[in-house]
Amino acid sequence: MKKLLLGILVFLFLASFVSAKVGGGNVTFEVKSAGNVAFSHDNHVGGAGLICTECHDSLYITKEKHKVVIMTQMQKGKSCGACHNGKKAFDVKENCSNCHKK
């Protein structure tokens, strides 16, 4: 019984490290007219403390290819604009270089 309990505790301990390094790396969205946008999973999951389900599969369906979303849609709360609204995170209407890199 003690070995089983110890095994469970070791598993939970190791699982916490694996789940802490959830990511997906950086995703680059090509935007010819305004400069590419580099999305960092590390900044959002690690830095901002979000959990995966806050975006997947509510804002973004993981199994589908990402659909193009234009700025006017984001300003109405779609895609990045769901959080980047000036309340939860900086507003997508603010400085374009927060996201777009030339």
Secondary structure in CASP SS format (residue, H / E / C, confidence):
PFRMAT SS
TARGET T0000
AUTHOR 0000-0000-0000
METHOD secondary structure of the structure
MODEL  1
M C 1.00
K H 1.00
K H 1.00
L H 1.00
L H 1.00
L H 1.00
G H 1.00
I H 1.00
L H 1.00
V H 1.00
F H 1.00
L H 1.00
F H 1.00
L H 1.00
A H 1.00
S H 1.00
F H 1.00
V H 1.00
S H 1.00
A H 1.00
K C 1.00
V C 1.00
G C 1.00
G C 1.00
G C 1.00
N E 1.00
V E 1.00
T E 1.00
F E 1.00
E C 1.00
V C 1.00
K C 1.00
S C 1.00
A C 1.00
G C 1.00
N E 1.00
V E 1.00
A E 1.00
F E 1.00
S E 1.00
H H 1.00
D H 1.00
N H 1.00
H H 1.00
V H 1.00
G H 1.00
G H 1.00
A C 1.00
G C 1.00
L C 1.00
I C 1.00
C H 1.00
T H 1.00
E H 1.00
C C 1.00
H E 1.00
D C 1.00
S C 1.00
L C 1.00
Y E 1.00
I C 1.00
T C 1.00
K C 1.00
E C 1.00
K C 1.00
H C 1.00
K C 1.00
V C 1.00
V C 1.00
I C 1.00
M H 1.00
T H 1.00
Q H 1.00
M H 1.00
Q C 1.00
K C 1.00
G C 1.00
K C 1.00
S H 1.00
C H 1.00
G H 1.00
A H 1.00
C C 1.00
H C 1.00
N C 1.00
G C 1.00
K C 1.00
K C 1.00
A C 1.00
F C 1.00
D C 1.00
V C 1.00
K C 1.00
E C 1.00
N C 1.00
C H 1.00
S H 1.00
N H 1.00
C C 1.00
H E 1.00
K E 1.00
K C 1.00
END
